[in-house]
């Protein structure tokens, strides 16, 4: 299967940049999720605070239909 994305530049510049940066965005989100997991498991902060932030992060991801199984 082939997919071609077409953008009407410069009008669609933001959408174009979102597409070309999607891989980096996914990697950054995975890094953040891992950071939160480490803080939750090993961090010196209050557990409740980190848990609450982590839960909110995953809630936001689910609300936007982002697959969190790979994180």
C-alpha positions in Angstrom: 0.0 0.0 0.0 1.3 3.4 -0.9 0.1 6.7 0.6 0.8 10.1 -0.7 0.4 13.2 1.4 0.0 16.5 -0.4 0.3 19.9 1.2 -0.6 23.2 -0.2 2.4 25.3 1.0 2.8 27.8 2.5 -0.9 27.6 3.7 -0.5 24.1 5.1 3.0 24.7 6.6 2.0 23.8 10.2 0.3 20.5 9.1 3.4 19.7 6.9 5.8 20.2 9.8 3.6 18.1 12.1 3.8 15.3 9.6 7.5 15.4 9.1 8.2 15.7 12.8 5.8 13.0 13.9 8.5 10.4 14.5 10.5 12.8 16.7 7.3 13.7 18.5 6.6 10.0 19.2 10.1 9.5 20.4 9.9 12.5 22.7 6.6 11.3 24.2 8.2 7.9 24.8 11.1 9.5 26.5 8.8 11.5 28.7 6.8 8.5 29.6 10.0 6.6 30.5 11.1 9.6 32.6 7.9 9.6 34.5 8.1 5.8 35.0 11.6 6.1 36.5 10.5 9.0 38.7 7.5 7.0 39.9 9.6 3.9 40.6 12.9 5.4 41.9 12.4 9.1 42.4 12.7 11.1 45.6 9.5 13.0 45.1 6.1 12.3 46.6 4.7 9.2 44.9 1.2 10.6 44.6 2.4 13.6 42.6 4.3 11.6 40.1 1.4 9.0 39.8 -1.1 11.8 39.2 1.1 13.4 36.5 1.6 10.0 34.8 -2.1 9.2 34.9 -2.9 12.5 33.4 -0.3 12.0 30.6 -1.9 8.7 29.6 -5.4 10.1 29.8 -4.4 12.9 27.4 -2.9 10.3 25.1 -6.0 8.2 25.2 -8.2 11.2 24.6 -6.4 11.9 21.4 -6.5 8.2 20.3 -2.7 7.9 20.6 -1.6 4.2 21.0 0.2 4.0 24.3 1.0 0.3 24.0 4.3 1.2 22.4 5.3 3.6 25.2 
